[in-house]
Amino acid sequence: MSVQAPLDYIPLTGAKPRGKRPYFFDDPAVERVLAITMAVAQEVAVLRERLDTVERLLEKHGGLTRAEIDAYEPDQASATERAEWSRMYIARVLRIVQQEIEALNASPDNNYDLDAKADELGRT
Amino acid sequence: MSSWPSPPPYSLVGKHGVSPVTSHDDRARFNFLAQLNTHLATNVVPANARAYELKVKPEFEKEHGRAPRDRHEVRRAMLKNSLFQTWSALRRSSMELRQQNGREVVLRQIADLNQRAAALNADSPKLKLDPKFVVPPYIAKVDFHCMPGGYIDELAADDVSAAANYDVGIFATTAGGLGRLNDGAGHALAGWLKKNAPELKPKRILDLGCGMGHSLLPVAQAFPEAEVIAIDVAAPLLRFAHARAKSLDVNNITFIQANAEQVPEPDGSFDLVFTTMFLHETSNTAIKRIINETHRLLRPGGLCLHLEQPQFEGLPPFEQFMRDWDALYNNEPFWTRMHEMDLEALMEAVGFQREKMFVSGAQAVVDETIFGKQKEDVEDYGRKASWHVFGVRK
């Protein structure tokens, strides 16, 4: 029986869809910064929601101390989980850079003009 | 009386047998995007019309001595407007975040999801896939609404990930507007039939381009005695749709991998043929063949319905331009082409009679105690969970 390597899903999550990406600002660098900022904004919202959950659970079930948080050292399993979270976090924030690199490396057919493609495929 | 916020939290989205497991952070990401999209639709979208009326149009008139003639002229002028640039960049970014979030949830558990689907699908006579099937190029070569790999990409054997990603993230795109099981359009269609065609007691029903079946199930449930045939070209969608339906105990549907341009069913064998948000993802050539098939497949007196956003004909250039956004910037290359076609002329050309055609409206039907009523005054140009019903009787 052949063993299948587990799928490394993280680079796949931010894969570039076919078709040329539209850029709306006069300078594409502005768009890049905006896309990165929105991903960070999303993750701040995620942290805020998670913290809110922690606060509510603490309120309901009783507590922990700041000293405990300060003294916390992750075990191997927790460290692995946290590292994986970080890897996904970076991939998310820098998605637009990944896609620009993919666009650079892609075959011309991957970067087709959507309107021209619709003309061509409209005849199929 | 207390009520859920609008949009409601993702934790209220319904589960079925092939729902991916979501973590607290996954749900928080979809919550963020639902809020972001609601914010954009409510606060930013209307400002585009204002920018056009106050700034862009007067400047155009000053330069050309007339108003913009069509949506292309509106677009060329609006593309230089800073507010439109910002809204567009945010909307595109939101769509890309939604894809990445959905793919993260689904792909990290792809083996488990595919196994669950396979267990529900095993040896079922109601799932008919064709390993030799050739997907038409207008589906195979487009990554609709920025889904990397489109509807058909298979990253593993018996893959359902494309469909699972579609399902897990619609909440974000529609800000919960399609309801608990993303089936608000299906309930709208079932309700429309009950109200407008109560005499129709369909024995056989056909859904063309069923996708993952979210809009189909309420119709199948409304007519439990009927035999329902659902076709699609994408194997991942059909595997997922069948498993999803079975886990929700809807057992009167047979899912078949087939092309809507050439349906493997006899002439006059259906009482009801319908599509939901399907025609705009097919080519102009294909639409003509599909309309022809609806006529061939219906029995005399049978009913054909298509749920879509309104056609462009008669809309002001600015509204056409706004509705064109997804075509140009969200990988929906056929969207405008379909919305510019004269559907009535197409239907007439294949043998339907003009006096038996009609256009009606339908709005997503959701559990309003949780998902709230669609706000009538919020127009998100092509994203709103209400549709036109293009219908004809044979």
Interface residues (C-beta under 8 A of the other chain):
Chain A: P6 L7 Y9 I10 L12 T13 G14 A15 K16 P17 R18 G19 R21 P22 Y23 F24 F25 D26 V30 E31 L34 A35 M38 A39 A41 Q42 A45 V46 E49 R50 T53 M88 R92 R95 I96 Q99 L114 D115 K117 A118 L121 G122 R123 T124
Chain B: H24 D25 A28 R29 N31 F32 L33 Q35 L36 L79 F84 Q85 T86 S88 A89 L90 R92 S93 S94 E96 L97 Q99 Q100 N101 R103 E104 L107 R108 I110 A111 P136 P137 Y138 K141 V142 D143 C146 M147 P148 G149 G150 L155 A156 S283 N284 T285 A286 A327 L328 Y329 N331 P333 F334 R337
